[in-house]
Amino acid sequence: MSKQSKYNSKNPDINGMIQWSDEENAIWGELYQRQMALLPGRACKEYFDGLDMLGLSPQAIPQLPDIDRVLKASTGWQTAAVPALISFGEFFELLASKRFPVATFIRSREEFHYLQEPDIFHEVMGHCPLLTNPSFAAFTETYGKLGLNASKEERVFLARLYWFTVEFGLVKENGELRIVGGGILSSPKETCYALESDVAVRHPLQVLDALRTPYRIDILQPLYYVLENFSQLMEISRMDIMPLVKQAQQLGLFEPLFTPKQRAG
């Protein structure tokens, strides 16, 4: 998370506002419209509830103070404008203090279809709507507090739980699968693949299993974990998770369902 990025985040003014160019607003609008054509019937109800509360639109990149007003009123959260990439320590510290990091840049047209690092579209469109929900907000805060006090080795295991819930989680809703994870919600290809692929594996979410499951960030996910219901996130936030991290460390990782990434050189 602290590697180099070719993108530079924009600095907000004293009122927290950012001046976006017409081209940047146009890219946001096209990304927004593309996802909104896919998400109905696929994203969970809580996501659309939050989307309505935030009032996001394709007209322009939303300003963070406008998002903050809604988040503070609903769950006490707010955003934090950050550089393109931040350290794990800063990431956990922000989440623990109920501040969600948002990198204030938007992808270029050259990377319109896929961007490995999180831009403002991913963070706002993928995550901020669900931060209006108490269960999601509590889970994210708990994760931040756990990570803040964890060792480097423990953080690696905790990251897997975050990956398979906040980034790539699914949930049962009236007997159907729906999307929770922001990594899916902001990706057109993964939005369809996560729910409709005959190849992908889907398992009920067990915290210990998620902690032991390896993943790759640069492929369509071969495995998704499914929440029994959205309130399960609140239940997990109240669990004593660190003993499960210790157990996961002792048991070791499951065999990956993907080919390991080849190292350069």
Steps between C-alpha positions, in 0.01 A plus 500: 500500500802727526647422156550768238210631292507693176194695618508812715205577724350849485516715811169630638466872571437635851134401468585145394395561140695375198510657156448222247551552128225448244681188379524356851130563559424338163697188596307480829170535314582223255619267777188578704258436215674177403466360852145624553395306191626181668437533875117483524411142588863429591600738782351453847210712625720674758722626220213664316368647825839666551524608138168683536615665822824624343327630190782398266448584135686483167515879474823553694742339744340548842664730751615330819339755737162412346564130560620573853175673594303186416743254658529699824123519534447128434794318663744763628750431223673742265749482216868592505669631186825305457780450245469232235657239729537506880669276754316221678557681828326814376224293343419324828529822699247673277250214514536471878404869528201455264665683211493325164804573280414630153781555250412826328586411143306328225638249252612601153321388185792266432404309816127560474409131501737381771702676766688297761522778758187658650393835353217727610250309288581172673500651848188714467289285269620169641512568875343825615134399444539207740670717763152644561402157637568435872604136453749577224629806685551305824682219321733745323577685823572173683731391221691827529541464876616140469751588230631797695601276789606195299850389409620511140441126470150522650407783264564274202235259630257778591533639148344181365186552708469854365559379146226237512243733659551873441669453162361176353218384726158371398181474707178300491194717445157338475661179385709670230867597492576871508824702503652668806867546409618828353753323279206335326263797510747724316600240236267416210668171422507379861142621559375242251763233566454487879132411470475320168823307445472121499871480578521714814461326837268651762509396866309618808718746690685354795751743648769238556470377141527853359811565710663191345406564137768646270403742225640689203405860435548498123260226388130422509453333835477119490324493840245720674369480856129555559349672804186328629345846536627855521480513879765226516752782457383646831530158663857464374586849627409381851703179481839445661683468169866499605489145645372391159794679338735304728321179406523584130874560538540160663290316242650676200347599168272301276636403161438791259243457224713706264840488335755696704606826339833481320763730644665739257856410407 
